[in-house]
Amino acid sequence: MTDIPHGAWIVVADGEKALTFENVTDAQDPNLSILRKREEENPPDREQSANRRGRVQESAGSGVSAYDDTDFHDQQKDRFAADLADRLYARAHRGEFEKLILVASPQVLGVLRDKLHKEVRDKVIAEVDKTLTNHPVEEIEKVLKAELKG
């Protein structure tokens, strides 16, 4: 069981959007205040790919195969998460927060875990693998309270 302490930062991210909140009240009845909102346009992969997939002739037989195409949409989500990790490190290094709760889709949470600097990882008190970036603040508060109780 984890509470949301006064002054804790909560980062809600999905690979295209990141919301940073601070709990401005006590742990029993958290009230999240928005500190930062960052959005990045990331069109679907089909809009980012310019060419047809490459093809290769089989060396034995008459088969033809297609190369796997790069998924630019997923790549951009990973870059967004890595950039978010860098930004969190800069703010942690300046002493802007002491406790951090990460709320993100499983894919983004995985990239964040890999990219977070030790100084930031040491401040993480909880992780919630949900996509909540398009929810109202009141709903985020309610989901967090429910998730962190169990």
C-alpha positions as CSV (number, residue, x, y, z in Angstrom):
1,M,0.0,0.0,0.0
2,T,1.4,3.4,-1.0
3,D,-0.1,6.8,-0.3
4,I,0.5,9.9,-2.4
5,P,2.5,12.1,-0.1
6,H,2.2,15.8,0.0
7,G,4.6,17.3,-2.6
8,A,4.9,14.0,-4.6
9,W,5.1,14.3,-8.3
10,I,2.8,12.1,-10.5
11,V,3.8,11.7,-14.1
12,V,1.0,10.4,-16.4
13,A,2.3,9.5,-19.9
14,D,1.4,7.5,-23.0
15,G,4.2,8.0,-25.5
16,E,2.7,11.1,-27.1
17,K,1.6,13.1,-24.1
18,A,3.0,13.6,-20.6
19,L,1.2,15.3,-17.7
20,T,3.1,16.2,-14.5
21,F,1.1,16.7,-11.4
22,E,2.0,17.5,-7.8
23,N,-0.1,16.5,-4.8
24,V,-0.8,19.8,-3.0
25,T,-2.7,18.2,-0.1
26,D,-2.2,15.3,2.3
27,A,-1.8,11.7,1.5
28,Q,-5.3,10.7,2.7
29,D,-7.1,13.0,0.3
30,P,-4.8,13.8,-2.6
31,N,-5.4,16.8,-4.8
32,L,-3.4,16.8,-8.0
33,S,-2.3,20.2,-9.4
34,I,-1.0,20.2,-13.0
35,L,2.6,21.4,-13.2
36,R,3.4,20.6,-16.9
37,K,1.7,19.3,-20.0
38,R,3.7,18.1,-22.9
39,E,2.3,16.8,-26.2
40,E,4.0,15.6,-29.3
41,E,2.3,14.8,-32.5
42,N,2.9,11.2,-33.5
43,P,0.9,10.2,-36.6
44,P,0.1,6.5,-37.3
45,D,2.9,4.6,-38.9
46,R,1.1,4.4,-42.3
47,E,1.4,8.2,-42.5
48,Q,5.1,8.2,-41.6
49,S,6.2,5.4,-44.0
50,A,7.1,6.7,-47.4
51,N,7.8,3.5,-49.3
52,R,6.6,0.0,-49.8
53,R,8.4,-2.7,-47.8
54,G,11.5,-4.0,-49.4
55,R,11.5,-7.4,-51.0
56,V,14.2,-10.1,-51.3
57,Q,14.4,-13.0,-53.7
58,E,15.0,-16.4,-51.9
59,S,18.5,-17.8,-52.7
60,A,17.0,-21.3,-53.1
61,G,13.7,-21.8,-54.8
62,S,11.4,-19.3,-56.3
63,G,10.0,-17.6,-53.1
64,V,9.9,-13.8,-52.5
65,S,9.8,-12.3,-49.0
66,A,9.2,-8.9,-47.7
67,Y,11.5,-7.2,-45.1
68,D,9.9,-6.2,-41.8
69,D,9.2,-2.5,-42.0
70,T,10.3,-0.1,-39.3
71,D,7.4,1.0,-37.2
72,F,8.1,4.8,-36.9
73,H,5.1,5.3,-34.7
74,D,6.4,2.9,-32.0
75,Q,9.9,4.3,-32.4
76,Q,8.6,7.8,-31.7
77,K,6.8,6.6,-28.6
78,D,10.1,5.1,-27.3
79,R,12.0,8.4,-28.1
80,F,9.3,10.3,-26.3
81,A,9.6,8.1,-23.2
82,A,13.5,8.4,-23.3
83,D,13.2,12.2,-23.6
84,L,10.8,12.2,-20.6
85,A,13.3,10.2,-18.6
86,D,16.0,12.8,-19.4
87,R,13.7,15.6,-18.3
88,L,12.9,13.9,-15.1
89,Y,16.6,13.5,-14.4
90,A,17.3,17.2,-14.9
91,R,14.4,18.1,-12.5
92,A,15.5,15.5,-9.9
93,H,19.1,16.7,-10.1
94,R,17.8,20.3,-9.4
95,G,15.9,18.9,-6.4
96,E,12.5,19.8,-7.7
97,F,10.9,16.6,-6.3
98,E,11.6,14.0,-3.7
99,K,8.9,11.3,-4.5
100,L,7.6,10.2,-7.9
101,I,4.7,8.1,-9.1
102,L,4.8,6.9,-12.7
103,V,1.5,6.2,-14.5
104,A,1.9,5.0,-18.1
105,S,1.0,2.3,-20.6
106,P,3.0,-0.9,-20.2
107,Q,5.2,-0.1,-23.3
108,V,6.0,3.4,-22.1
109,L,6.6,2.3,-18.5
110,G,9.0,-0.4,-19.7
111,V,11.0,2.2,-21.7
112,L,11.0,4.6,-18.8
113,R,12.3,1.9,-16.4
114,D,15.2,1.3,-18.8
115,K,16.0,4.9,-19.3
116,L,15.6,6.4,-15.9
117,H,18.8,7.6,-14.2
118,K,19.4,6.0,-10.8
119,E,18.8,9.4,-9.1
120,V,15.2,9.3,-10.5
121,R,14.7,5.6,-9.9
122,D,15.5,6.1,-6.2
123,K,12.6,8.6,-6.0
124,V,10.0,6.3,-7.6
125,I,7.6,5.2,-4.9
126,A,5.0,3.5,-7.1
127,E,4.2,2.6,-10.7
128,V,0.7,2.1,-12.3
129,D,0.5,0.5,-15.7
130,K,-2.5,2.3,-17.1
131,T,-3.1,4.8,-19.8
132,L,-4.8,7.8,-18.2
133,T,-3.6,10.8,-20.2
134,N,-7.0,11.6,-21.6
135,H,-8.9,11.3,-18.3
136,P,-9.9,14.3,-16.2
137,V,-7.8,15.0,-13.2
138,E,-10.6,13.9,-10.8
139,E,-10.7,10.5,-12.5
140,I,-6.9,10.2,-12.4
141,E,-7.0,10.9,-8.6
142,K,-9.7,8.2,-8.1
143,V,-7.9,5.6,-10.2
144,L,-4.6,6.3,-8.4
145,K,-6.2,6.0,-4.9
146,A,-7.8,2.7,-5.9
147,E,-4.7,1.3,-7.6
148,L,-2.3,2.3,-4.8
149,K,-4.5,0.9,-2.0
150,G,-4.4,-2.7,-3.2
